[in-house]
Amino acid sequence: MPLTLERPDGVDAAIAALLSAPDAVPIAGGTDLLLDLEAGRVRSEHLVSLAGLPWARVERTGEGWSIGSTAPLRRVERSEGLAADHPGFVEAVRSVGSAALRHRATLGGNLGRASPASDLLPILLALDADVTLVGPAGPRRAKLDELLRGSRDLALGRGELIEGVALPPRAPSAYAWQRVRPANDISQVGVAIARPPGADRWAVALGGVLPRPCRVPAAEEALTAPTPSEEEVRRAARIASTAARFASDRRATAEYRRRLVDVLLRRALARASGGARP
Ligand SMILES: Cc1cc2nc3c(=O)[nH]c(=O)nc-3n(C[C@H](O)[C@H](O)[C@H](O)COP(=O)(O)OP(=O)(O)OC[C@H]3O[C@@H](n4cnc5c(N)ncnc54)[C@H](O)[C@@H]3O)c2cc1C
């Protein structure tokens, strides 16, 4: 199948290019999209490169952290001060594939694919991150939780692009994950926890569940104390491991995933809240 690649050098030109053909799709690092095209999961003859857009920033602003969608993950994880302010987010970024992959893979591409096994979506959900978007109708801001419709399904309008992600100034957080081959495989389960400023409890989000990474409000209710007791942690882990829909596939059985949630939630809480390590 012949492919055309457009390389717009501005946001308006990129949106126009996306609107110019019904099958046009944006390409950032291409680490997911090229495999999807080859496997026929995505059908397109018109790729629109985002490489020329001014969205590779990783910076502290007056409101918190602003991370542009085309920032390669390797740049994100190396950004000064980010790991101190958002340890769980940087743990999640470092867990994505290999260093070589992270030189190409971008934050926007990870969100754009909206994989149930994404390592970045759970921690962004736990941090209650805002996503900034731009499209034919102009810019808008939305909660990630509202945009995530389902497996590989993000609620973007036609011609709309993810511009970046806004994080709070800082938040205690952690991301614990399990996979068979760390650099070459995706997580069987990922558990993110965070306590954004002003929150009266720990937020808990799971990856590796169907149809999309999700928060677990019932487990969060058990985690109001800054350092939850052993009993509270046990209760939250029990609720989290039964509240979500896990699948059995070649990476893990549903039962194994449930057990992982229990262990990984305790581990993440111990790291972020200073409790005892399981
Ligand atoms: C060997 C290997 C290991 C991997 N390991 C992991 C892992 O451990 N954890 C993990 O989470 N992922 C993993 N991945 C998946 C992938 O690398 C990441 O999801 C990556 O962040 C995708 O970014 P990208 O820039 O390459 O996206 P692309 O492939 O360029 O795009 C992905 C999708 O997002 C869309 N898109 C891209 N940018 C935008 C934008 N700004 N606005 C709207 N839509 C956009 C594209 O149209 C496409 O649908 C792995 C992939 C491979 C090949």
The ligand as a MOL file (V3000), in Angstrom:
LIG
                    3D

  0  0  0     0  0            999 V3000
M  V30 BEGIN CTAB
M  V30 COUNTS 53 58 0 0 0
M  V30 BEGIN ATOM
M  V30 1 C 8.9900 -3.0130 21.5890 0
M  V30 2 C 7.9130 -2.1150 22.1750 0
M  V30 3 C 7.7930 -2.0230 23.5530 0
M  V30 4 C 6.8140 -1.1840 24.1030 0
M  V30 5 N 6.7150 -1.1270 25.4630 0
M  V30 6 C 5.7580 -0.3450 26.0210 0
M  V30 7 C 5.6320 -0.2920 27.4400 0
M  V30 8 O 6.3800 -0.9270 28.2040 0
M  V30 9 N 4.6500 0.5040 27.9570 0
M  V30 10 C 3.8140 1.2500 27.1510 0
M  V30 11 O 2.9590 1.9610 27.6890 0
M  V30 12 N 3.9230 1.2150 25.8200 0
M  V30 13 C 4.8700 0.4390 25.2240 0
M  V30 14 N 4.9760 0.3890 23.8570 0
M  V30 15 C 4.0380 1.1710 23.0530 0
M  V30 16 C 4.5920 2.5120 22.4910 0
M  V30 17 O 5.9520 2.5420 22.3600 0
M  V30 18 C 4.1300 3.7230 23.3180 0
M  V30 19 O 2.7230 3.7220 23.4020 0
M  V30 20 C 4.6060 5.0670 22.7380 0
M  V30 21 O 4.5280 6.0420 23.7560 0
M  V30 22 C 3.8600 5.5450 21.5000 0
M  V30 23 O 4.3740 6.8170 21.1120 0
M  V30 24 P 4.7170 7.1620 19.5980 0
M  V30 25 O 5.1580 8.5860 19.5850 0
M  V30 26 O 5.6530 6.1870 18.9950 0
M  V30 27 O 3.2650 7.0260 18.9440 0
M  V30 28 P 2.8490 6.7750 17.4090 0
M  V30 29 O 3.1410 5.3530 17.0640 0
M  V30 30 O 3.4140 7.8200 16.5360 0
M  V30 31 O 1.2800 7.0060 17.5290 0
M  V30 32 C 0.4540 6.1420 18.2970 0
M  V30 33 C -1.0220 6.5390 18.1050 0
M  V30 34 O -1.2610 7.8290 18.6710 0
M  V30 35 C -1.7130 8.7500 17.6630 0
M  V30 36 N -1.0580 10.0170 17.9960 0
M  V30 37 C 0.2710 10.2370 18.1470 0
M  V30 38 N 0.4880 11.4940 18.5530 0
M  V30 39 C -0.7320 12.0790 18.6660 0
M  V30 40 C -1.1680 13.3870 19.0670 0
M  V30 41 N -0.3140 14.3530 19.4660 0
M  V30 42 N -2.4990 13.6510 19.0510 0
M  V30 43 C -3.3920 12.6990 18.6870 0
M  V30 44 N -3.0400 11.4440 18.3100 0
M  V30 45 C -1.7200 11.1430 18.3180 0
M  V30 46 C -1.2940 8.1400 16.3360 0
M  V30 47 O -2.1510 8.5410 15.2780 0
M  V30 48 C -1.4310 6.6650 16.6420 0
M  V30 49 O -2.7800 6.2830 16.5490 0
M  V30 50 C 5.9450 -0.4290 23.2640 0
M  V30 51 C 6.0860 -0.5220 21.8750 0
M  V30 52 C 7.0460 -1.3530 21.3310 0
M  V30 53 C 7.1660 -1.4250 19.8300 0
M  V30 END ATOM
M  V30 BEGIN BOND
M  V30 1 1 1 2
M  V30 2 1 2 3
M  V30 3 2 2 52
M  V30 4 2 3 4
M  V30 5 1 4 5
M  V30 6 1 4 50
M  V30 7 2 5 6
M  V30 8 1 6 7
M  V30 9 1 6 13
M  V30 10 2 7 8
M  V30 11 1 7 9
M  V30 12 1 9 10
M  V30 13 2 10 11
M  V30 14 1 10 12
M  V30 15 2 12 13
M  V30 16 1 13 14
M  V30 17 1 14 15
M  V30 18 1 14 50
M  V30 19 1 15 16
M  V30 20 1 16 17
M  V30 21 1 16 18
M  V30 22 1 18 19
M  V30 23 1 18 20
M  V30 24 1 20 21
M  V30 25 1 20 22
M  V30 26 1 22 23
M  V30 27 1 23 24
M  V30 28 2 24 25
M  V30 29 1 24 26
M  V30 30 1 24 27
M  V30 31 1 27 28
M  V30 32 2 28 29
M  V30 33 1 28 30
M  V30 34 1 28 31
M  V30 35 1 31 32
M  V30 36 1 32 33
M  V30 37 1 33 34
M  V30 38 1 33 48
M  V30 39 1 34 35
M  V30 40 1 35 36
M  V30 41 1 35 46
M  V30 42 1 36 37
M  V30 43 1 36 45
M  V30 44 2 37 38
M  V30 45 1 38 39
M  V30 46 1 39 40
M  V30 47 2 39 45
M  V30 48 1 40 41
M  V30 49 2 40 42
M  V30 50 1 42 43
M  V30 51 2 43 44
M  V30 52 1 44 45
M  V30 53 1 46 47
M  V30 54 1 46 48
M  V30 55 1 48 49
M  V30 56 2 50 51
M  V30 57 1 51 52
M  V30 58 1 52 53
M  V30 END BOND
M  V30 END CTAB
M  END
